[in-house]
Amino acid sequence: MLKEERRSLLLCATRLNTNSAPDQHFLLQTSTREHMRKMNRRICSLKIETRKSEKKSQHNIH
């Protein structure tokens, strides 16, 4: 799901960049960068959560 979100965001970004003024391009770049940062943070926290739950399930097995 996150990959899909990222892909659509990039598609949207390139579409806007091709037919927009330089300052709009800059604004879009920064907002996209911010969004990517948030997405990456979310991905990292998801990875940590899954790791924790995996450890818990491993303990339950033994």
C-alpha positions as CSV (number, residue, x, y, z in Angstrom):
1,M,0.0,0.0,0.0
2,L,2.8,2.4,0.9
3,K,4.6,1.7,-2.4
4,E,1.4,2.5,-4.3
5,E,1.0,5.8,-2.4
6,R,4.6,6.7,-3.2
7,R,4.2,5.8,-6.8
8,S,1.1,7.9,-7.3
9,L,2.7,10.8,-5.5
10,L,5.7,10.6,-7.8
11,L,3.5,10.4,-10.9
12,C,1.5,13.4,-9.7
13,A,4.8,15.3,-9.0
14,T,6.2,14.6,-12.4
15,R,3.0,15.5,-14.1
16,L,2.8,18.9,-12.3
17,N,6.5,19.6,-12.8
18,T,6.4,19.2,-16.6
19,N,3.8,22.1,-17.0
20,S,4.4,24.4,-14.1
21,A,6.5,27.5,-13.3
22,P,9.9,27.1,-11.6
23,D,8.6,28.4,-8.2
24,Q,5.7,26.0,-8.3
25,H,8.2,23.3,-9.1
26,F,10.2,24.2,-6.1
27,L,7.2,24.3,-3.8
28,L,6.1,20.9,-5.1
29,Q,9.6,19.5,-4.6
30,T,9.7,20.6,-1.0
31,S,6.2,19.4,-0.2
32,T,7.0,16.1,-1.9
33,R,10.2,15.8,0.1
34,E,8.2,16.5,3.3
35,H,5.7,13.9,2.4
36,M,8.4,11.3,1.6
37,R,10.0,12.0,4.9
38,K,6.6,11.3,6.7
39,M,6.1,8.2,4.6
40,N,9.6,6.9,5.4
41,R,9.0,7.6,9.1
42,R,5.7,5.6,8.9
43,I,7.5,2.8,7.0
44,C,10.2,2.7,9.7
45,S,7.7,2.6,12.6
46,L,5.7,-0.1,10.7
47,K,8.9,-2.2,10.4
48,I,9.7,-1.8,14.1
49,E,6.1,-2.8,15.0
50,T,6.2,-5.9,12.8
51,R,9.6,-6.8,14.3
52,K,8.2,-6.5,17.8
53,S,5.2,-8.6,16.9
54,E,7.4,-11.2,15.3
55,K,9.5,-11.5,18.4
56,K,6.4,-11.9,20.5
57,S,5.1,-14.7,18.3
58,Q,8.5,-16.4,18.4
59,H,8.4,-16.4,22.2
60,N,4.9,-17.9,22.1
61,I,6.1,-20.8,19.9
62,H,8.9,-21.9,22.2
